[in-house]
């Protein structure tokens, strides 16, 4: 007997494929950013598949937010380290 419901992986890929016309309309410098966003969704497919949700948008948005939040957090840490090292240089 075949599956009546597509796998989570296939559902994600289907949704990402539906976004290709949007991608094509982006300027070249934004296509790279868009592709990075889509890859962050793909990296979290397993986590998204564990949500009891029929709405695929929620796991997609959560994946994107997690990626963005992680980058912000990393940048904040780097900035704090840079500021700390500069303050240490200015102490007489």
FIKEVO-904627 format. One record per atom (N, C-alpha, C): residue in one letter; atom name; y, z, x. Coordinates in nm, 2 decimals. Atoms other than C-alpha are relative to their C-alpha. Example, Ala and Ser with C-alpha at 12.3 -4.5 7.8 and 13.67 -1.06 7.14 Angstrom:
<recs>
+------+------+--------+--------+--------+
: code : site :  north :     up :   east :
+------+------+--------+--------+--------+
:    A :    N :  -0.12 :   0.00 :   0.09 :
:    A :   CA :  -0.45 :   0.78 :   1.23 :
:    A :    C :   0.12 :   0.00 :   0.09 :
:    S :    N :  -0.11 :   0.00 :  -0.09 :
:    S :   CA :  -0.11 :   0.71 :   1.37 :
:    S :    C :   0.11 :   0.08 :  -0.08 :
+------+------+--------+--------+--------+
</recs>
This chain:
<recs>
+------+------+--------+--------+--------+
: code : site :  north :     up :   east :
+------+------+--------+--------+--------+
:    X :    N :  -0.12 :   0.00 :   0.08 :
:    X :   CA :   0.00 :   0.00 :   0.00 :
:    X :    C :   0.12 :   0.00 :   0.09 :
:    X :    N :  -0.13 :   0.01 :  -0.08 :
:    X :   CA :   0.35 :  -0.09 :   0.13 :
:    X :    C :   0.10 :   0.11 :  -0.04 :
:    X :    N :  -0.10 :  -0.10 :   0.02 :
:    X :   CA :   0.65 :   0.13 :   0.15 :
:    X :    C :   0.09 :  -0.05 :  -0.12 :
:    X :    N :  -0.09 :   0.04 :   0.11 :
:    X :   CA :   0.87 :   0.13 :  -0.16 :
:    X :    C :   0.15 :   0.03 :   0.04 :
:    X :    N :  -0.13 :  -0.04 :  -0.05 :
:    X :   CA :   1.16 :   0.29 :   0.03 :
:    X :    C :   0.01 :  -0.04 :   0.15 :
:    X :    N :  -0.01 :   0.04 :  -0.14 :
:    X :   CA :   1.29 :   0.14 :   0.36 :
:    X :    C :   0.02 :   0.13 :   0.09 :
:    X :    N :  -0.01 :  -0.11 :  -0.09 :
:    X :   CA :   1.27 :   0.36 :   0.66 :
:    X :    C :   0.15 :   0.03 :   0.03 :
:    X :    N :  -0.14 :  -0.04 :  -0.03 :
:    X :   CA :   1.59 :   0.55 :   0.77 :
:    X :    C :   0.06 :  -0.09 :   0.10 :
:    X :    N :  -0.04 :   0.09 :  -0.11 :
:    X :   CA :   1.61 :   0.33 :   1.08 :
:    X :    C :   0.05 :  -0.13 :  -0.06 :
:    X :    N :  -0.03 :   0.13 :   0.06 :
:    X :   CA :   1.61 :   0.02 :   0.87 :
:    X :    C :   0.12 :   0.01 :  -0.09 :
:    X :    N :  -0.12 :  -0.02 :   0.09 :
:    X :   CA :   1.87 :   0.16 :   0.62 :
:    X :    C :   0.12 :   0.00 :   0.09 :
:    X :    N :  -0.11 :  -0.01 :  -0.09 :
:    X :   CA :   2.10 :   0.24 :   0.91 :
:    X :    C :   0.04 :  -0.14 :   0.05 :
:    X :    N :  -0.03 :   0.13 :  -0.06 :
:    X :   CA :   2.06 :  -0.10 :   1.07 :
:    X :    C :   0.05 :  -0.10 :  -0.11 :
:    X :    N :  -0.06 :   0.08 :   0.11 :
:    X :   CA :   2.12 :  -0.27 :   0.73 :
:    X :    C :   0.14 :   0.03 :  -0.02 :
:    X :    N :  -0.14 :  -0.04 :   0.02 :
:    X :   CA :   2.44 :  -0.08 :   0.69 :
:    X :    C :   0.09 :  -0.05 :   0.11 :
:    X :    N :  -0.08 :   0.05 :  -0.12 :
:    X :   CA :   2.56 :  -0.16 :   1.04 :
:    X :    C :   0.01 :  -0.15 :   0.00 :
:    X :    N :   0.00 :   0.15 :   0.01 :
:    X :   CA :   2.47 :  -0.53 :   0.99 :
:    X :    C :   0.11 :  -0.04 :  -0.10 :
:    X :    N :  -0.10 :   0.04 :   0.10 :
:    X :   CA :   2.69 :  -0.53 :   0.68 :
:    X :    C :   0.14 :   0.01 :   0.05 :
:    X :    N :  -0.13 :  -0.01 :  -0.06 :
:    X :   CA :   2.98 :  -0.43 :   0.90 :
:    X :    C :   0.04 :  -0.11 :   0.10 :
:    X :    N :  -0.03 :   0.10 :  -0.10 :
:    X :   CA :   2.96 :  -0.73 :   1.12 :
:    X :    C :   0.12 :  -0.09 :  -0.03 :
:    X :    N :  -0.12 :   0.08 :   0.03 :
:    X :   CA :   3.22 :  -0.94 :   0.93 :
:    X :    C :   0.13 :   0.08 :   0.04 :
:    X :    N :  -0.11 :  -0.09 :  -0.04 :
:    X :   CA :   3.46 :  -0.64 :   0.99 :
:    X :    C :   0.02 :  -0.01 :   0.15 :
:    X :    N :   0.00 :   0.00 :  -0.15 :
:    X :   CA :   3.37 :  -0.64 :   1.36 :
:    X :    C :   0.06 :  -0.13 :   0.05 :
:    X :    N :  -0.05 :   0.14 :  -0.04 :
:    X :   CA :   3.43 :  -1.02 :   1.39 :
:    X :    C :   0.15 :  -0.01 :  -0.01 :
:    X :    N :  -0.14 :   0.02 :   0.03 :
:    X :   CA :   3.78 :  -0.98 :   1.25 :
:    X :    C :   0.09 :   0.09 :   0.10 :
:    X :    N :  -0.07 :  -0.09 :  -0.09 :
:    X :   CA :   3.87 :  -0.71 :   1.51 :
:    X :    C :   0.05 :  -0.07 :   0.12 :
:    X :    N :  -0.04 :   0.05 :  -0.13 :
:    X :   CA :   4.07 :  -0.79 :   1.82 :
:    X :    C :  -0.10 :   0.03 :   0.11 :
:    X :    N :   0.11 :  -0.02 :  -0.10 :
:    X :   CA :   3.85 :  -0.81 :   2.13 :
:    X :    C :   0.00 :   0.14 :   0.06 :
:    X :    N :   0.00 :  -0.13 :  -0.05 :
:    X :   CA :   3.97 :  -0.48 :   2.27 :
:    X :    C :  -0.05 :   0.11 :  -0.09 :
:    X :    N :   0.06 :  -0.10 :   0.10 :
:    X :   CA :   3.87 :  -0.30 :   1.95 :
:    X :    C :  -0.15 :  -0.02 :  -0.03 :
:    X :    N :   0.14 :   0.03 :   0.02 :
:    X :   CA :   3.53 :  -0.47 :   1.93 :
:    X :    C :  -0.08 :   0.09 :   0.09 :
:    X :    N :   0.07 :  -0.09 :  -0.10 :
:    X :   CA :   3.42 :  -0.26 :   2.24 :
:    X :    C :   0.00 :   0.14 :  -0.06 :
:    X :    N :  -0.01 :  -0.14 :   0.06 :
:    X :   CA :   3.54 :   0.06 :   2.06 :
:    X :    C :  -0.10 :   0.00 :  -0.12 :
:    X :    N :   0.09 :   0.00 :   0.12 :
:    X :   CA :   3.36 :  -0.04 :   1.74 :
:    X :    C :  -0.15 :   0.00 :   0.04 :
:    X :    N :   0.14 :   0.00 :  -0.05 :
:    X :   CA :   3.04 :  -0.12 :   1.93 :
:    X :    C :  -0.05 :   0.14 :   0.05 :
:    X :    N :   0.02 :  -0.13 :  -0.05 :
:    X :   CA :   3.06 :   0.22 :   2.09 :
:    X :    C :  -0.03 :   0.10 :  -0.12 :
:    X :    N :   0.01 :  -0.08 :   0.12 :
:    X :   CA :   3.10 :   0.38 :   1.75 :
:    X :    C :  -0.14 :  -0.02 :  -0.06 :
:    X :    N :   0.12 :   0.03 :   0.06 :
:    X :   CA :   2.80 :   0.20 :   1.61 :
:    X :    C :  -0.12 :   0.05 :   0.09 :
:    X :    N :   0.10 :  -0.06 :  -0.08 :
:    X :   CA :   2.59 :   0.30 :   1.91 :
:    X :    C :  -0.02 :   0.15 :  -0.01 :
:    X :    N :   0.01 :  -0.14 :   0.02 :
:    X :   CA :   2.68 :   0.66 :   1.85 :
:    X :    C :  -0.08 :   0.03 :  -0.13 :
:    X :    N :   0.08 :  -0.01 :   0.12 :
:    X :   CA :   2.54 :   0.62 :   1.50 :
:    X :    C :  -0.15 :  -0.02 :   0.03 :
:    X :    N :   0.14 :   0.03 :  -0.04 :
:    X :   CA :   2.22 :   0.47 :   1.64 :
:    X :    C :  -0.07 :   0.11 :   0.07 :
:    X :    N :   0.05 :  -0.11 :  -0.08 :
:    X :   CA :   2.18 :   0.76 :   1.88 :
:    X :    C :  -0.04 :   0.12 :  -0.08 :
:    X :    N :   0.02 :  -0.11 :   0.08 :
:    X :   CA :   2.18 :   1.00 :   1.60 :
:    X :    C :  -0.08 :  -0.03 :  -0.13 :
:    X :    N :   0.08 :   0.04 :   0.12 :
:    X :   CA :   1.94 :   0.82 :   1.36 :
:    X :    C :  -0.10 :   0.11 :  -0.04 :
:    X :    N :   0.10 :  -0.10 :   0.04 :
:    X :   CA :   1.68 :   1.09 :   1.38 :
:    X :    C :   0.06 :   0.12 :  -0.07 :
:    X :    N :  -0.06 :  -0.11 :   0.07 :
:    X :   CA :   1.92 :   1.36 :   1.28 :
:    X :    C :   0.05 :  -0.04 :  -0.14 :
:    X :    N :  -0.04 :   0.05 :   0.13 :
:    X :   CA :   2.06 :   1.16 :   1.00 :
:    X :    C :  -0.11 :  -0.01 :  -0.10 :
:    X :    N :   0.12 :   0.01 :   0.08 :
:    X :   CA :   1.71 :   1.10 :   0.87 :
:    X :    C :  -0.05 :   0.13 :  -0.06 :
:    X :    N :   0.05 :  -0.13 :   0.05 :
:    X :   CA :   1.66 :   1.47 :   0.82 :
:    X :    C :   0.09 :   0.06 :  -0.11 :
:    X :    N :  -0.09 :  -0.05 :   0.11 :
:    X :   CA :   1.95 :   1.51 :   0.57 :
:    X :    C :  -0.06 :  -0.05 :  -0.13 :
:    X :    N :   0.05 :   0.04 :   0.13 :
:    X :   CA :   1.82 :   1.51 :   0.22 :
:    X :    C :   0.11 :  -0.07 :  -0.09 :
:    X :    N :  -0.11 :   0.08 :   0.07 :
:    X :   CA :   2.07 :   1.24 :   0.11 :
:    X :    C :  -0.04 :  -0.14 :  -0.03 :
:    X :    N :   0.03 :   0.14 :   0.03 :
:    X :   CA :   2.03 :   0.92 :  -0.07 :
:    X :    C :   0.12 :  -0.09 :   0.04 :
:    X :    N :  -0.13 :   0.06 :  -0.04 :
:    X :   CA :   2.39 :   0.84 :   0.03 :
:    X :    C :   0.00 :  -0.02 :   0.15 :
:    X :    N :   0.00 :   0.03 :  -0.14 :
:    X :   CA :   2.38 :   0.68 :   0.37 :
:    X :    C :   0.13 :   0.03 :   0.07 :
:    X :    N :  -0.13 :  -0.01 :  -0.06 :
:    X :   CA :   2.75 :   0.72 :   0.43 :
:    X :    C :   0.02 :   0.14 :   0.07 :
:    X :    N :  -0.02 :  -0.14 :  -0.06 :
:    X :   CA :   2.74 :   1.10 :   0.49 :
:    X :    C :  -0.05 :   0.01 :   0.14 :
:    X :    N :   0.05 :  -0.01 :  -0.13 :
:    X :   CA :   2.51 :   1.08 :   0.79 :
:    X :    C :   0.07 :  -0.09 :   0.10 :
:    X :    N :  -0.07 :   0.09 :  -0.09 :
:    X :   CA :   2.70 :   0.78 :   0.93 :
:    X :    C :   0.14 :   0.07 :   0.04 :
:    X :    N :  -0.13 :  -0.06 :  -0.02 :
:    X :   CA :   3.04 :   0.96 :   0.90 :
:    X :    C :  -0.02 :   0.13 :   0.09 :
:    X :    N :   0.03 :  -0.12 :  -0.09 :
:    X :   CA :   2.89 :   1.29 :   1.05 :
:    X :    C :  -0.03 :  -0.04 :   0.14 :
:    X :    N :   0.04 :   0.05 :  -0.13 :
:    X :   CA :   2.75 :   1.09 :   1.34 :
:    X :    C :   0.13 :  -0.04 :   0.08 :
:    X :    N :  -0.13 :   0.04 :  -0.06 :
:    X :   CA :   3.10 :   0.94 :   1.41 :
:    X :    C :   0.09 :   0.12 :   0.03 :
:    X :    N :  -0.08 :  -0.12 :  -0.02 :
:    X :   CA :   3.27 :   1.27 :   1.37 :
:    X :    C :  -0.05 :   0.08 :   0.12 :
:    X :    N :   0.06 :  -0.08 :  -0.11 :
:    X :   CA :   3.03 :   1.44 :   1.61 :
:    X :    C :   0.03 :  -0.07 :   0.13 :
:    X :    N :  -0.04 :   0.07 :  -0.12 :
:    X :   CA :   3.09 :   1.17 :   1.87 :
:    X :    C :   0.14 :   0.02 :   0.04 :
:    X :    N :  -0.14 :  -0.01 :  -0.03 :
:    X :   CA :   3.46 :   1.19 :   1.84 :
:    X :    C :   0.04 :   0.15 :   0.04 :
:    X :    N :  -0.03 :  -0.14 :  -0.03 :
:    X :   CA :   3.47 :   1.57 :   1.83 :
:    X :    C :  -0.05 :   0.04 :   0.14 :
:    X :    N :   0.05 :  -0.03 :  -0.13 :
:    X :   CA :   3.25 :   1.58 :   2.14 :
:    X :    C :   0.09 :  -0.05 :   0.11 :
:    X :    N :  -0.09 :   0.06 :  -0.10 :
:    X :   CA :   3.48 :   1.35 :   2.33 :
:    X :    C :   0.13 :   0.08 :   0.01 :
:    X :    N :  -0.12 :  -0.09 :   0.00 :
:    X :   CA :   3.78 :   1.56 :   2.22 :
:    X :    C :  -0.02 :   0.13 :   0.08 :
:    X :    N :   0.04 :  -0.13 :  -0.07 :
:    X :   CA :   3.61 :   1.88 :   2.34 :
:    X :    C :  -0.01 :  -0.02 :   0.15 :
:    X :    N :   0.02 :   0.03 :  -0.14 :
:    X :   CA :   3.52 :   1.72 :   2.67 :
:    X :    C :   0.14 :  -0.02 :   0.07 :
:    X :    N :  -0.13 :   0.02 :  -0.05 :
:    X :   CA :   3.88 :   1.60 :   2.72 :
:    X :    C :   0.08 :   0.13 :   0.01 :
:    X :    N :  -0.07 :  -0.13 :  -0.01 :
:    X :   CA :   4.02 :   1.95 :   2.64 :
:    X :    C :  -0.05 :   0.08 :   0.12 :
:    X :    N :   0.05 :  -0.08 :  -0.12 :
:    X :   CA :   3.79 :   2.11 :   2.90 :
:    X :    C :   0.05 :  -0.06 :   0.13 :
:    X :    N :  -0.05 :   0.07 :  -0.12 :
:    X :   CA :   3.89 :   1.85 :   3.16 :
:    X :    C :   0.15 :   0.03 :   0.02 :
:    X :    N :  -0.14 :  -0.03 :  -0.01 :
:    X :   CA :   4.26 :   1.91 :   3.08 :
:    X :    C :   0.02 :   0.15 :   0.04 :
:    X :    N :  -0.01 :  -0.14 :  -0.03 :
:    X :   CA :   4.21 :   2.29 :   3.10 :
:    X :    C :  -0.03 :   0.02 :   0.15 :
:    X :    N :   0.04 :  -0.01 :  -0.14 :
:    X :   CA :   4.04 :   2.25 :   3.44 :
:    X :    C :   0.11 :  -0.05 :   0.09 :
:    X :    N :  -0.11 :   0.06 :  -0.08 :
:    X :   CA :   4.31 :   2.03 :   3.57 :
:    X :    C :   0.12 :   0.09 :   0.00 :
:    X :    N :  -0.11 :  -0.09 :   0.01 :
:    X :   CA :   4.58 :   2.26 :   3.45 :
:    X :    C :  -0.02 :   0.13 :   0.08 :
:    X :    N :   0.04 :  -0.12 :  -0.08 :
:    X :   CA :   4.40 :   2.56 :   3.61 :
:    X :    C :   0.01 :  -0.03 :   0.15 :
:    X :    N :  -0.01 :   0.03 :  -0.14 :
:    X :   CA :   4.37 :   2.38 :   3.94 :
:    X :    C :   0.14 :  -0.02 :   0.05 :
:    X :    N :  -0.15 :   0.02 :  -0.04 :
:    X :   CA :   4.74 :   2.28 :   3.94 :
:    X :    C :   0.07 :   0.13 :   0.00 :
:    X :    N :  -0.07 :  -0.13 :   0.00 :
:    X :   CA :   4.85 :   2.64 :   3.86 :
:    X :    C :  -0.05 :   0.07 :   0.13 :
:    X :    N :   0.05 :  -0.06 :  -0.12 :
:    X :   CA :   4.63 :   2.76 :   4.15 :
:    X :    C :   0.07 :  -0.05 :   0.12 :
:    X :    N :  -0.07 :   0.06 :  -0.12 :
:    X :   CA :   4.81 :   2.52 :   4.39 :
:    X :    C :   0.14 :   0.04 :   0.01 :
:    X :    N :  -0.14 :  -0.04 :   0.00 :
:    X :   CA :   5.15 :   2.64 :   4.28 :
:    X :    C :   0.03 :   0.15 :   0.03 :
:    X :    N :  -0.02 :  -0.15 :  -0.02 :
:    X :   CA :   5.09 :   3.01 :   4.34 :
:    X :    C :   0.03 :   0.02 :   0.15 :
:    X :    N :  -0.05 :  -0.03 :  -0.14 :
:    X :   CA :   5.28 :   3.13 :   4.65 :
:    X :    C :  -0.04 :   0.14 :   0.04 :
+------+------+--------+--------+--------+
</recs>
